[in-house]
Amino acid sequence: MNKLLPLVFLSLCSVGFASATELYGEINSSYVLSKIEDETFNPLALEARVGFYLEQQVGLELYYGTGLSDDTEVGIELSLNSIAGVNLRFESPEAQGMKVFILLGYGMTEWDVDRSGTGEPGKVDFDDYNIGGGFEWRIGKSENWFVNLRGERFLNKDNIRLNTGSLGVRYVF
């Protein structure tokens, strides 16, 4: 988490700029698709995102999430303790109430891994660049409410992968 603090600080320094732009908040429920070597784990997670637009259709967002459920495969129990990071969000122009977006960022994850009830290896931290994208639809005729469907790859190194598929609701202030 210490590696993420400079990014959070930089983002918070931009709050004065953000007050003149559109702010947004989002909440997502995520299906986590994680793989360690040859074993696949699929816990559920909940994420919150806050962001602001730097330019029209270009946003900066911070996210934090936590696991809602654990998964066990071949004597290994995996739980996602936290996922946090920062993304740049690039959006297409809205057409018929829908837009496409791409996410580029950097994040950290903390997992709790328990091999055969031994508690080993315990808490494990990973950080990596992340990339994602999705679709977003305006809810009815609302100017502020959107629903989105996204996929994001958070980690892909050392025989470990972490991807998510999410359904979210976003509010633009």
Buried (B, 14 or more C-beta within 10 A) or exposed (E): EEEBEEBBEEBEEEEEEBEEBEBBBBBBBBBBBBBBEEBEBBBBBBBBBBBBBBEEBEBBBBBBBBBBEBBEEEEBBBBBBBBBBBBBBBBEEBEEEEBBBBBBBBBBBBBBBBBEEEEEEEEBEBBBBBBBBBBBBBEEEEEEBBEBEBBBBBBBEEEBBBBBBBBBBBBBE
